[in-house]
């Protein structure tokens, strides 16, 4: 019984990690690709990967911060909405600063 409970907890943590990786990665990539500004003929892959990483870290940080403060518990809709909002906001800010078009 204890093994099943431990596996359930680990599976939830792993799935949350992967979900935030997808949410943050997609929002970072979309912010980088769709943000208006100066376009170069050959976009730099390094800046795109940094935008994806920043989006992932923002989603992860908003989730764990909200749980720590007590706004929501793991798996609630508010957790997902805060992760999406934070990753889009931070990725958009990074894309604006990286493209220097403001």
C-alpha positions as CSV (number, residue, x, y, z in Angstrom):
1,X,0.0,0.0,0.0
2,X,2.8,2.4,0.8
3,X,4.5,1.8,-2.5
4,X,1.3,2.6,-4.4
5,X,0.9,5.8,-2.5
6,X,4.5,6.8,-3.1
7,X,4.1,6.0,-6.8
8,X,0.9,8.1,-7.0
9,X,2.7,11.1,-5.5
10,X,5.7,10.8,-7.7
11,X,3.5,10.4,-10.8
12,X,1.6,13.6,-9.9
13,X,4.8,15.5,-9.4
14,X,6.2,14.2,-12.7
15,X,3.0,15.0,-14.7
16,X,2.9,18.5,-13.2
17,X,6.5,19.1,-14.1
18,X,5.8,17.9,-17.7
19,X,2.7,20.0,-18.0
20,X,4.4,23.1,-16.8
21,X,7.2,22.4,-19.3
22,X,4.7,22.2,-22.1
23,X,2.7,25.2,-21.0
24,X,5.7,27.4,-20.3
25,X,7.6,26.2,-23.4
26,X,4.7,26.8,-25.8
27,X,4.0,30.3,-24.3
28,X,7.6,31.2,-24.5
29,X,7.9,30.0,-28.1
30,X,4.7,31.8,-29.1
31,X,5.7,35.0,-27.4
32,X,9.0,34.9,-29.2
33,X,7.5,34.1,-32.6
34,X,4.5,36.4,-32.5
35,X,5.9,39.4,-30.7
36,X,6.1,42.4,-33.2
37,X,9.4,43.9,-33.7
38,X,12.6,43.7,-35.7
39,X,12.9,40.5,-37.6
40,X,16.2,39.1,-38.7
41,X,16.7,36.9,-41.7
42,X,18.1,34.1,-39.4
43,X,16.6,34.0,-35.9
44,X,18.9,32.9,-33.2
45,X,18.0,29.6,-31.7
46,X,19.7,30.5,-28.4
47,X,17.3,33.3,-27.7
48,X,14.3,31.1,-28.6
49,X,15.5,28.4,-26.1
50,X,16.0,31.1,-23.4
51,X,12.4,32.3,-24.0
52,X,11.1,28.7,-23.7
53,X,13.1,28.2,-20.5
54,X,11.9,31.5,-19.0
55,X,8.3,30.5,-19.8
56,X,8.7,27.2,-18.1
57,X,10.4,28.7,-15.0
58,X,7.6,31.3,-14.7
59,X,4.9,28.7,-14.9
60,X,6.6,26.5,-12.3
61,X,7.3,29.4,-10.0
62,X,3.8,30.7,-10.1
63,X,2.4,27.3,-9.3
64,X,4.7,26.6,-6.3
65,X,4.3,30.2,-5.0
66,X,0.5,30.0,-5.2
67,X,0.6,26.7,-3.3
68,X,3.0,28.0,-0.7
69,X,0.9,31.1,-0.1
70,X,-2.3,29.0,0.1
71,X,-4.2,30.5,-2.9
72,X,-4.8,27.0,-4.4
73,X,-3.9,23.4,-4.1
74,X,-2.1,21.2,-6.7
75,X,-4.3,20.4,-9.7
76,X,-6.9,23.1,-9.3
77,X,-8.0,25.2,-12.2
78,X,-6.6,28.4,-10.6
79,X,-3.2,26.8,-10.5
80,X,-3.2,26.2,-14.3
81,X,-4.6,29.7,-15.0
82,X,-1.9,31.3,-12.9
83,X,0.8,29.2,-14.6
84,X,-0.5,30.2,-18.1
85,X,-0.8,33.9,-17.2
86,X,2.6,34.1,-15.5
87,X,4.4,32.3,-18.3
88,X,2.8,34.4,-21.0
89,X,3.5,37.6,-19.1
90,X,7.2,36.9,-18.4
91,X,7.8,35.4,-21.9
92,X,6.2,38.4,-23.5
93,X,8.4,40.8,-21.4
94,X,11.5,38.8,-22.3
95,X,10.6,38.9,-26.0
96,X,10.1,42.7,-25.8
97,X,13.4,43.2,-24.1
98,X,15.3,40.8,-26.4
99,X,14.0,42.4,-29.6
100,X,14.4,45.9,-28.3
101,X,11.3,47.1,-30.1
102,X,9.7,49.2,-27.4
